[in-house]
Amino acid sequence: MWGARSLAVIILALTPLAAMAQDACGGADLGGGTVASIRDGRTLVLADGREVRLAALEAPADGSALAALAGHHPLTLKAGPEATDRYGRTVAFAFPAGSVESLQESLLAAGRARVSTRTGGESCARRLLAAERQARAAGRGLWADPNFAPLRADDYHRLRAETGHFVLVEGKVLSVRTSGATIYVNFGRRFTRDLSLTILRRLRADFTAAGIEPGTLEGRRIRARGWLERRRGPVIAIGAPEQIEVVE
């Protein structure tokens, strides 16, 4: 369980992010409410009956970290990148009363969650990814477990084993090719074995505007995040620029 010492670590980890307050995540104001219970690591229930899933996060089922931060406290909600999820839960960024730091940032900074595939915009992604990187570099929370470390793009055994899971993958891009409506960012030559990222061609302008022009990724080392699928070979569908970070 989490106590005062753990919360102090979170606050210290978030201090460098205070300067980015102007880039706070969230859209329209969705009102607020008091937390009645915690459903899991990224889902809470308000006293008015609303079930809220924290936007932009992938988190373990264990809700103890979220309970320590939000349990029975008033929150302000701001719209996430989608209104509701497939279960009808409100998707939102949640802020403790009087705080400019979201619960999402606190969980990421403590290493208790990972940034998901959709954050709602470039400035928000920058803020959340910074919190995640700090936690990973410090080995906090999930990042103390080597199983959560980014996978190597050439670790074929692990890629096969992680099919169907949310993953972070790092590697050097061998080639970028366009076929029909799809751009393929390839980490190897054998499509039945080597990992590829797929980007819909119609989204290219969005990636270019965010500084992630697909054609410039060839020969560069990148980190990608998303759900690992298996088609002819291992594939991660990339639908937003924040799913790709240029490492070097």
C-alpha positions in Angstrom: 0.0 0.0 0.0 1.0 3.6 -0.5 1.8 6.0 2.3 3.2 9.5 2.9 6.7 8.6 1.7 5.4 7.3 -1.6 3.4 10.4 -2.2 6.4 12.5 -1.4 8.3 10.8 -4.2 5.5 11.6 -6.6 5.5 15.2 -5.7 9.3 15.5 -6.1 9.1 13.7 -9.4 6.5 16.1 -10.7 8.4 19.3 -9.7 10.2 19.7 -13.0 6.9 19.4 -14.8 5.3 22.4 -13.1 6.9 24.7 -15.6 4.8 23.0 -18.3 1.4 24.0 -16.6 0.4 25.8 -19.8 0.4 22.4 -21.6 -2.0 20.7 -19.1 -4.0 18.0 -20.6 -7.7 17.9 -21.1 -10.4 19.6 -23.1 -13.8 20.8 -22.0 -14.7 21.0 -18.3 -16.8 18.0 -17.3 -17.5 19.2 -13.8 -16.3 17.4 -10.8 -17.2 15.0 -8.0 -16.0 13.1 -5.0 -14.4 9.7 -5.4 -16.5 7.0 -3.9 -14.5 3.9 -4.8 -11.6 2.7 -7.0 -12.5 0.1 -9.6 -8.9 -0.7 -10.9 -5.6 1.0 -11.6 -7.1 3.6 -14.0 -10.9 3.5 -13.2 -12.8 5.2 -10.4 -16.4 5.7 -9.4 -17.8 9.1 -8.3 -20.3 9.6 -5.5 -22.9 10.6 -8.2 -22.5 7.2 -9.8 -20.4 8.1 -12.8 -17.7 5.7 -13.7 -14.5 7.4 -14.9 -11.6 5.9 -16.8 -8.5 7.9 -16.7 -7.6 9.0 -20.3 -4.2 8.3 -21.9 -3.1 5.5 -19.5 -2.4 1.8 -19.5 -2.2 0.6 -15.9 -2.2 -2.7 -14.0 -5.4 -3.8 -12.4 -4.1 -3.1 -8.9 -5.8 0.1 -7.8 -3.8 0.8 -4.6 -1.7 3.6 -6.2 -4.8 5.3 -7.6 -6.6 4.9 -4.2 -3.7 6.6 -2.4 -3.9 9.6 -4.7 -7.7 9.9 -5.2 -9.6 7.9 -2.7 -12.6 9.8 -1.4 -11.2 13.2 -2.6 -12.9 15.8 -4.8 -11.8 15.9 -8.4 -12.2 18.2 -11.4 -12.7 16.4 -14.7 -11.6 17.5 -18.2 -12.5 15.8 -21.4 -10.2 13.2 -22.8 -9.6 12.3 -26.5 -12.8 10.4 -26.5 -16.1 11.0 -24.7 -16.7 7.4 -23.5 -15.1 4.0 -23.9 -16.8 0.9 -25.2 -18.2 0.2 -21.7 -19.9 3.6 -21.4 -17.4 5.0 -18.9 -16.5 8.6 -19.1 -13.0 9.1 -20.4 -11.3 12.1 -18.7 -8.3 13.7 -17.2 -8.8 14.0 -13.5 -7.3 16.8 -11.3 -7.4 16.8 -7.5 -9.1 19.9 -6.2 -6.7 22.9 -6.4 -4.0 21.1 -8.4 -2.7 21.7 -11.9 -1.2 18.2 -11.9 -3.5 15.4 -13.1 -3.8 12.0 -11.6 -2.4 10.7 -14.8 0.8 12.6 -14.3 1.1 11.5 -10.7 0.7 7.8 -11.6 3.2 8.1 -14.5 5.8 9.9 -12.4 5.5 7.2 -9.8 5.9 4.5 -12.4 2.5 3.1 -11.8 1.2 3.5 -15.4 2.4 3.9 -19.0 1.2 6.4 -21.5 -1.3 4.9 -23.9 -1.8 5.4 -27.6 -4.1 8.5 -27.5 -3.4 11.5 -25.3 -5.4 14.2 -27.1 -2.7 16.3 -28.5 1.1 17.0 -28.9 1.5 19.2 -25.9 -0.3 16.8 -23.6 1.7 13.9 -25.0 5.0 15.8 -24.3 4.0 16.3 -20.7 2.9 12.8 -20.0 5.8 11.2 -21.8 8.2 13.3 -19.8 6.7 12.0 -16.6 7.0 8.4 -17.9 10.6 8.9 -18.9 11.6 10.2 -15.5 10.0 7.2 -13.8 11.6 4.8 -16.2 15.1 6.3 -15.8 14.8 6.2 -12.0 13.5 2.6 -12.1 10.3 3.5 -10.2 7.2 1.3 -9.9 6.6 -0.9 -13.0 10.0 0.1 -14.3 11.8 -1.8 -11.5 10.5 -5.0 -13.2 12.6 -5.8 -16.3 9.5 -7.3 -17.9 8.2 -3.8 -18.4 11.3 -2.5 -20.1 10.9 -1.6 -23.8 11.2 -4.6 -26.0 14.0 -4.8 -28.5 12.6 -4.8 -32.0 14.8 -7.7 -32.9 13.8 -9.9 -29.9 11.6 -12.2 -32.0 10.8 -14.6 -29.2 9.5 -11.8 -26.9 7.6 -10.2 -29.7 5.8 -13.5 -30.3 5.1 -14.0 -26.6 3.7 -10.4 -26.2 1.2 -10.6 -29.1 -2.1 -9.2 -28.0 -0.5 -7.0 -25.3 0.3 -3.3 -25.0 4.0 -2.9 -25.5 6.9 -0.4 -25.8 9.4 -1.4 -28.5 12.8 0.2 -29.4 14.9 -0.4 -32.4 16.5 1.0 -35.5 14.3 1.5 -38.5 15.6 -0.3 -41.6 13.1 1.1 -44.2 10.0 3.1 -44.7 7.7 2.0 -47.6 4.2 3.0 -48.8 1.8 0.4 -50.2 -1.7 1.6 -51.2 -3.2 3.4 -48.2 -0.6 2.3 -45.7 2.9 3.4 -44.7 5.1 0.7 -43.3 7.9 1.5 -40.9 10.0 -1.7 -41.0 12.6 -2.9 -38.5 13.7 -5.8 -40.8 13.4 -7.4 -44.2 11.4 -10.5 -43.3 7.8 -9.4 -42.9 6.8 -12.8 -41.4 9.3 -12.3 -38.6 10.4 -8.7 -38.3 8.3 -6.0 -36.6 6.6 -3.3 -38.7 4.6 -0.2 -37.7 1.6 0.7 -39.9 0.4 4.3 -40.4 -2.6 5.2 -42.6 -1.4 7.3 -45.5 -4.2 9.8 -44.9 -2.7 10.6 -41.5 0.7 11.5 -42.8 0.1 15.3 -42.5 -0.7 14.9 -38.8 2.6 13.1 -38.2 4.6 15.6 -40.2 3.0 18.5 -38.3 4.0 16.9 -35.1 7.6 16.5 -36.2 7.3 12.7 -36.9 7.5 12.7 -40.7 7.5 8.9 -41.5 10.0 9.2 -44.3 12.7 10.6 -42.1 12.6 7.7 -39.6 14.7 5.4 -41.8 18.0 4.7 -40.2 16.9 6.3 -36.9 16.4 4.6 -33.5 12.8 5.0 -32.3 10.6 3.9 -29.5 7.0 2.9 -30.4 4.0 2.0 -28.2 0.8 0.3 -29.0 -1.0 -3.0 -29.1 1.1 -5.7 -30.7 -0.8 -7.7 -33.3 0.2 -10.6 -35.6 -0.8 -10.4 -39.2 1.7 -11.9 -41.6 4.2 -10.9 -39.0 4.3 -8.7 -35.8 2.6 -5.3 -36.3 1.8 -2.3 -34.2 -0.9 0.0 -35.7 0.2 3.7 -35.2 -2.8 6.1 -35.2 -1.3 9.1 -33.5 2.2 10.8 -33.6 2.6 10.5 -29.8 3.0 6.7 -30.3 6.5 7.3 -31.7 9.5 8.8 -30.0 12.8 9.4 -31.8 15.5 8.1 -29.4 18.5 9.0 -31.6 
